[in-house]
């Protein structure tokens, strides 16, 4: 008896030159190696429901739904390309297209790829995603989204991308394409040099949440009544669990009370081509939740990155 299997899956992602339009997918340069079964859920702006029948207590037949769109979840290990970024033609990190579709510009200079939020007023970058999973093939275009970057220990950190886009064509049965992946082993989350201002805490883990708002663009003036998605504001947070510091070293309560600003940064990896740095230049503690780890007091700090004078509130650098 045959069945559709969840063993074996694959993802390709490319930056779109024109919103909602995919070019031919390349199984090497567009390869995105996910670490969990990717998911794509198809939803509709209007499900086609109608009022109950006037002559019975039951429902009337639905009209066909309109405004079809996809919600995609991709989990990936955080890593570099594995070789020095010697030019723009060097393979960028495999989050390249997804970071741009999450509202970041990408620029190359001096052996590094730098990702920063697009300036207000710039058009959204979008991605086309081709996905093989569950014995099926899906294509989504005009895809934009948001992400988290997290680590709960010394194992490799993980990106989780939550993307929204338009479904292109029909879902078809298909086996996984032959995809050539980057084989670079991701760096462990150790010796990351996390600093809160000038303080270097003992760190249990962290979660960076971009918190980018994604809005659908309903358009009843076109077939299927959906014009894609647009981004709005972001509500970024950085949550880290540390061993509760002595007040003389880093007084978390007074820092929150006074709204004190400080910079936060960390670097994952130490090898050229397989390391990246996250910089949050202006941060404030907005929440403290105390706990314990055995005999040790811990504090979960909710830290709010912000922007001063139009500067970027986050920079991610791969080098």
NORDA-V977559 format. One record per backbone hydrogen bond with DSSP energy under -1.0 kcal/mol. CO is the residue of the C=O (numbers start at 1). NH is the residue of the N-H. E is the energy in kcal/mol with one decimal. If there is no record, write none. Layout:
co: {CO & CO}
nh: {NH & NH}
e: {E & E}
This chain:
co: {10 & 11 & 12 & 14 & 18 & 26 & 27 & 28 & 30 & 32 & 39 & 41 & 43 & 46 & 48 & 58 & 66 & 67 & 69 & 70 & 71 & 72 & 73 & 74 & 75 & 76 & 84 & 87 & 93 & 95 & 96 & 97 & 99 & 100 & 101 & 103 & 105 & 107 & 112 & 113 & 114 & 115 & 116 & 119 & 126 & 127 & 128 & 129 & 130 & 131 & 132 & 133 & 135 & 136 & 137 & 138 & 139 & 140 & 141 & 143 & 144 & 146 & 147 & 148 & 149 & 150 & 151 & 154 & 157 & 158 & 159 & 160 & 161 & 162 & 163 & 164 & 165 & 166 & 172 & 177 & 188 & 192 & 195 & 196 & 199 & 202 & 205 & 206 & 207 & 208 & 209 & 211 & 213 & 215 & 217 & 219 & 222 & 224 & 225 & 228 & 230 & 233 & 237 & 238 & 239 & 240 & 241 & 241 & 242 & 246 & 246 & 250 & 251 & 252 & 253 & 254 & 255 & 262 & 263 & 264 & 265 & 266 & 268 & 271 & 273 & 275 & 276 & 277 & 278 & 279 & 280 & 282 & 283 & 284 & 287 & 289 & 291 & 293 & 296 & 297 & 298 & 299 & 300 & 301 & 302 & 302 & 303 & 304 & 308 & 315 & 316 & 317 & 318}
nh: {132 & 32 & 130 & 128 & 21 & 30 & 180 & 31 & 13 & 34 & 73 & 71 & 69 & 66 & 63 & 53 & 46 & 45 & 43 & 165 & 41 & 163 & 39 & 161 & 35 & 159 & 86 & 90 & 96 & 99 & 100 & 101 & 104 & 103 & 145 & 118 & 116 & 114 & 109 & 318 & 107 & 316 & 105 & 122 & 16 & 143 & 14 & 140 & 12 & 138 & 10 & 136 & 174 & 133 & 172 & 131 & 168 & 129 & 166 & 127 & 164 & 162 & 210 & 160 & 208 & 158 & 206 & 189 & 78 & 150 & 76 & 148 & 74 & 146 & 72 & 144 & 70 & 141 & 137 & 179 & 190 & 267 & 265 & 199 & 196 & 243 & 241 & 151 & 239 & 149 & 237 & 235 & 232 & 230 & 227 & 222 & 225 & 67 & 219 & 217 & 215 & 213 & 209 & 303 & 207 & 301 & 204 & 205 & 299 & 249 & 250 & 252 & 255 & 256 & 257 & 258 & 260 & 283 & 197 & 280 & 195 & 278 & 276 & 274 & 82 & 319 & 268 & 317 & 266 & 315 & 264 & 306 & 262 & 304 & 302 & 300 & 298 & 296 & 293 & 244 & 291 & 242 & 289 & 240 & 286 & 287 & 238 & 284 & 311 & 279 & 115 & 277 & 113}
e: {-3.0 & -2.3 & -2.5 & -2.5 & -2.0 & -1.5 & -2.2 & -1.1 & -2.6 & -1.0 & -2.2 & -2.3 & -2.6 & -2.2 & -2.2 & -2.2 & -2.2 & -1.1 & -2.7 & -2.1 & -2.7 & -2.6 & -1.7 & -3.1 & -3.1 & -2.8 & -1.5 & -1.4 & -2.1 & -3.1 & -1.7 & -2.1 & -1.6 & -1.6 & -2.1 & -2.9 & -1.3 & -3.1 & -2.2 & -3.0 & -2.2 & -2.5 & -3.7 & -2.1 & -2.8 & -2.3 & -2.1 & -2.7 & -2.6 & -2.7 & -2.3 & -1.9 & -1.6 & -2.0 & -1.5 & -2.8 & -3.0 & -2.8 & -3.0 & -2.3 & -3.1 & -2.4 & -2.5 & -2.3 & -3.2 & -2.6 & -2.6 & -1.4 & -2.7 & -2.3 & -2.6 & -1.7 & -2.4 & -1.9 & -3.0 & -2.3 & -3.5 & -2.8 & -2.8 & -1.0 & -1.7 & -3.2 & -1.3 & -1.9 & -2.9 & -2.3 & -2.0 & -2.4 & -2.8 & -2.3 & -2.1 & -1.9 & -2.5 & -2.6 & -3.2 & -1.1 & -1.7 & -1.6 & -1.3 & -2.8 & -3.4 & -3.0 & -2.8 & -2.8 & -2.5 & -3.0 & -3.4 & -1.1 & -3.0 & -1.5 & -2.3 & -1.4 & -2.4 & -1.9 & -2.6 & -2.5 & -1.8 & -2.2 & -3.6 & -3.4 & -2.0 & -2.6 & -2.0 & -2.7 & -2.8 & -1.5 & -2.6 & -2.6 & -1.7 & -1.8 & -2.7 & -2.5 & -1.9 & -3.3 & -2.7 & -3.1 & -2.1 & -1.8 & -2.9 & -2.1 & -2.9 & -2.5 & -2.0 & -2.0 & -3.1 & -1.2 & -2.7 & -1.0 & -2.1 & -2.7 & -3.0 & -2.4 & -2.6}
